[in-house]
Amino acid sequence: MSGATRKHTALPKARILIEALPWLTRHQGKIVVIKFGGNAMVDEDLKAAFAQDVVFLHHAGLRPVVVHGGGPQISAQLDRHGLVSEFKAGLRVTTDEAMDVVRMVLAGQVQRELVGLLNEHGPIAVGITGEDAHTINATKHMPVIDGEPVDIGRVGEVTRIDTGAVEALLKDGRIPVISSIARAEDDGHVYNVNADTAAAALAAALGAETLMVLTDVEGLYENWPLSDEVISRLSATELEKLLPDLSSGMVPKMEGCLFAVRNGVNTARVIDGRVPHSILLEIFTDEGIGTMVLPDGRAASTTERE
């Protein structure tokens, strides 16, 4: 291959880097909270691409914080223990026996694997759970079904976030990887917390620049199932109006986005975790690939994606 040909084939790489420059400048030093979930958690290639994206953010001067659940892994392990997976109001019914499995899978399996993937690129990731240093505090959650509160076991509702341990890790140049388990301040029990909710609460408490939620759809659809047109951008108020009609799986994700932007986070994004390097495509390209939620005032004035 001639020198001229090599230069020609390298030009697209240069253009990509140049396009990323304003976004790199904008996000320099900012905290980005990423909720890791969906197919990206179980597909080996997607897991590796996710780890590469997070490490890229770290080396590009951003400060990523990863929050994860582990629905598929928990269900598989419950099956092995002969425990039935049951859901009510979109949440896993978590008995005392199931909580032991949840804790083991999240902290001992999913977190360790993700920390290992990140640390293939250097000693940068540290795993903690919401229990550690009282990072995530919760109380027993009782969803209302048909007008009545229902006991679904050891499922927690976030009451308070202590950011001390996470901020110490960020200050030390590490990437915190946080399992969505919480301890109650009143009864001392350990609770299973929805990872979307935990990520949103952490993003708000940390004053993050953005919250990114990986899922298994392209984003928030305009008029699902009649249309597969993805809403590129919407305000907090616009999202609030859509919430009652969303599918049960999307509700905690979009409620998390709404909470984040109404509590100091500049943008919240739902992106397709089935697309390799979706995080980089969302943050560092003009088009983005998911749905971005903005605070009401900013949504009216911003030029992002216009």
N, C-alpha and C positions, 0 to 999 in steps of 0.2 A: 504494500500500500504506500503510495507516494505521500510526501509531507503535506502537499496541498489537500489531498483527500482526507488525511487524518484531521487536518484543521477544520475541514468542512463538516465532518461527522461529529466533531467536538462542539460545534457552534450551538446546537440545541441545549447542551449541558450549560453553556455559558448563559444562554437566555433564561433558563430555569433559575439559575443562581441570581441573576439580576432581578427577575420577577419577585424572588423571595426577599430581596434586600429591604424594602420598606416594612415588610411584616416582621423581619428579624429585628429591625430597629425599634418598631413599635412594642414588641413583646420582650425586649431585652430586660432581664432581671425580674420579670413578672412571674407570679405563681400561676401554674396551669394545673387544675385538678382534673384527672382523667378517670372516669369510671370504666373499668375493664370488664366486659361481659359479652354474652352472645357467642356466636360461632368463633369469634377471635379467641375464646378461651379453650376451645377443644380441637381446633384445626392446627396442626403442627406448623405449617407454613405461615399462617396468620399470626400465631403466637410469636414466631421469630421476627416477623415484620413489625409487630407491635413493639417488641423489645427494642428493635433498631430505631423505631420512631422516637420512643421515649429517650433513648440514649442520645439521639441527634438533638432533641430539644435541650437536653442537659448541656451538651457541648456547645450548642449555639447560644448559650447564655440565658435560657429560660430556666425556671425552677419547677419541674414536674413533680406532682404528687399523685400516686396511683391508689385508687380505692377499688377493691374487688369483692364480689360475692363468689358464688360457685354452685349455682342451681343444678346443672347437669351432673357434676361430680358428687354433690350431696345426694341426689336421687339415686345414683348408681350405688353409692355406699350404703344408703338405707336399705336398698334391695338386698345387698349382700348380708345385711344384718337381720333380714326378715321383717323390716319395719315398713309400713305402708306410707307412701307419699300422698298427703292430702292437702288440698288448697281451699281456702275460704277467703272471699273478697280479694282474690289475687295474691294472697299471702300463704306461705307454707305453715300448716299447723305443726307446731314444734313442741313435742312432748319432752319431758326430762331426758328420756332415752335418746330421742332424736337430737336434742341439743348437744349431747356428748359427741354424736357423729358430726354435726354441723361444725362444732369447734375443732374437731380433729381434721376434718377435710379442709376447712378454710385456712387454719393456721399451719397445719402440718403437711398439706399436700399442695393446694393451689398456690398459696403464698410462696412456699419454698421453691416451687417450680419457676414461678415468675421472677423471684429474686435471683435464682440461678441463671435464667436467660439474660437478665440485665447485667449480671456480674461477669458474663462472658466477655463483656466489653471493658472491664475494669472494676475495681472495688468500690462501686458507687451506690448500690441499692441496699437498703436495710428494711427488713420486714418487722412490722409491729401489728398488734391487733388493737381494736378500740378499747380493750381492757387496759392496755399498757399505759401507765401514767394517767389513767382516767381520761384518755383522749376522747372517747365517745361515751357519754352517759345517757342512760335511757330509763324509761319507766315502762311497765307492762302495757302493751297496746291491746285495746279491745275494739275491734272494728264493729260498726253498726250494720247489721244485716236485717232487712225487713223491719226496720225500726227498733231492733233490739240489740244491745251489746252482746257480742259473742266471744267466749274465751277460746283463743287459738293457741294457748300454751305460752312458751317462752319466746314470744315475739315482742320486740321492743320498739318504742317510739322515742326518738332522740329528744332529750331534754336540754343537754348542754354539751358544748365542745370545749375541751382544754387543748389549746394548740401548742403548748410548751414543748412537748417531745418532738412534734413535727417541725416546729420552727428551729429547734436545736439541730436536727438532722439537716435541714436546708442550709443553715448557717455553716455547717461543716462540709457542705458540698455534696451531700448524699441525696439519693432519691428515696423518699419514704414509700413503702408499699404497705397499705393498711387493709387488714381484714375487717369486714363489717360485723364485728361482734362488739357488744357493749356491756358494761356493768351498771346495775342500778344503784343509785345512791341511797335508796330507801331500804330495800330488802337484801341487797348484796348479791342478787341472782345475776347470772350471765344471760344475755338476751341475743337472739338472732335479729339483726336489723337489716331492712331492705337496703341493698348497696347503693341504689340510686338516691335514696333519701339521705344516707350517710355521706355520700359524695357531695351532695348539694349543701348539707349542713357544714361540712368541712370547708368547702369553697367559700361560703359566706364568712365563716369564722376567721379564715386566713386572709380575707380580703383579696381573693384570687382575681386575676385578670379575666380568666374564662373557666367555665366548666364544660368538659366534653364528655358526652355519654355515648359509648359504643353500643350499638344495637344490631338487630338482624333485618332492618328495613332501611330504605334509602334516606328516610327522614320522616317528617310529618306530612301526610298526604292531604291534599286540598279537599277532597270529597270522597274518601275511601268508604266502600269498595267501588263506587261508581267511576272513580278516576284514580290514576296512579301518578298524577301530577304532584310533585313535591313542592311544599312551601319553602322557598329559599330563606325568607326572613319575615319575622312578625314581632309585634310588640307584646309586652306582658299582658296588657288588657285584651288584645286580640286572642292570645293564647288562652286566657282565662275563660273567654266566651266559648272556646272550642272544647274545653275539658270534659263537660258532661257527655259529649258524643264520642269520645275516644274509646278505643278498645282497652280492655282491662290491663293488658300488658304495657300499653303506652302511658297509662295514667301516672304511675309513680315516676317515670322518666320525665314527663312534661311537668308534673307538679314540682319535681326537683328543680327543673330549669326555671320555673316561675318563681320558686322560693329564692333561688340564687340571685336572679336579676333584681328582685325586690329587696334584697339584703346586701347590696353593695358590689356584686359581681358584674363586670361590664358586659359580658356576653355569655350565653349558655348555648351549647350546640349539641344536637343529636345527629350522629353520623353513622354511616353504614360500616360496621366492623367486618363485613364480609369482603370489603375492598382492601387489598394489601396497601399499606402505607396511607390509610385514610386520614390519619392524624396530620401527617405532613401536607396532604392535599388540602385539607380543610384550613389549616393555619397559614400556609405559605403560598397559596395561589389566589388569584383575584376572584375566581368563580366560587371556590369552595364546593363541597359535595353533599352537604347535609342541610339541616334546618337550623337557623340561628335565631335565638330569642334575645331581644334587647329591652332594656328598661324603657318605659314609655317616652320620657323626654328625649332620650338618645335616639330612639327609633325614628322619631320625627325629623331629626336633624342629620343623622349619620349618612355618609356617602358609601359605606361599605357595600360591596356587591352591586352597586348601581352602574 
